[in-house]
């Protein structure tokens, strides 16, 4: 018997591997209520066939999809939204107010992602972005609840990783779909002590103070589970919270220690520092993988975190200059 193209990780919640880069790197989720569906995250345009295969395996059709809900508009989370909605005529996009325009006209997203990843990698991994008609877009104001056939899903504003980031609370399972707000926990780095969590400081809107406040809001609901985009379900959120909060502080401290140095070579120095932080922490938590394998798993995140911290320092310098009238 063929294995289904999803893993049921909670009541009516199905985890789908989007296939980005390698297995178990990026997930999207179908939520089912009766015969209706919502899709949280979409992966890239290349992920859409897998999502539709999961819909079919659940005995439903694309017409059953009512909502497409990316946590934010980074392409590993929202790149496939337009392509998916083109196949699902009843679906409406639920999106953070600061992300809506990018989904309606994705040209700036394409330009920004191409600058970060390069044209060749963008084409290979992300394919294309399909614009979404404005009339199919619902602006997700902070605290807004959508009703999925009697299953309430509440969206809250959670800046820190990105200023267009929101998390989605499923009242039925008392669980958060956290996007990147509760960090990354790759299964390969899990140890007997539990998931190895770290914060993605991806360009361009790292804000450590706002991130800590967003975590306050998530934990105020006393969640029973977290559904991470990177990757899968984690339990006992309170036991994991401090690990993530410390990592956000450590990333900020690493960047601030670099602030008085010359900009030349900054990103390379930050990359070295990020790698050392992550590998040292993984070792302390009991990760037995060879360092070369850890670096292979973390390669993209190390580079993106260094870029994000460099952008944060540049933003701080610009703000300081403006404040002093320089």
Secondary structure, DSSP 4 states (H G I P E B T S, - for coil): -PPPSSEEEETTEEEEE--SSSTTS-EEEEEEETTEEEEE----GGGHHHHHHHHHHTT--GGGEEEEE-SS-SHHHHTTHHHHHHH-TT-EEEEETTTHHHHHSTHHHHHHHHHHH-HHHHHHHH-------GGGEEEE-TTEEEEETTEEEEEEE--SS-TT-EEEEETTTTEEEEETTT-B--GGG-BTTB---B----TT---HHHHHHHHHHHHHT--SEEEETTTEEEE-HHHHHHHHHHHHHHHHHHHHHHTTS-STTHHHHHHHHHHHHHHHHHHHTT--S-HHHHHHHHHHHHHHHHHHHHHHHHHHHHHHHHHHT-
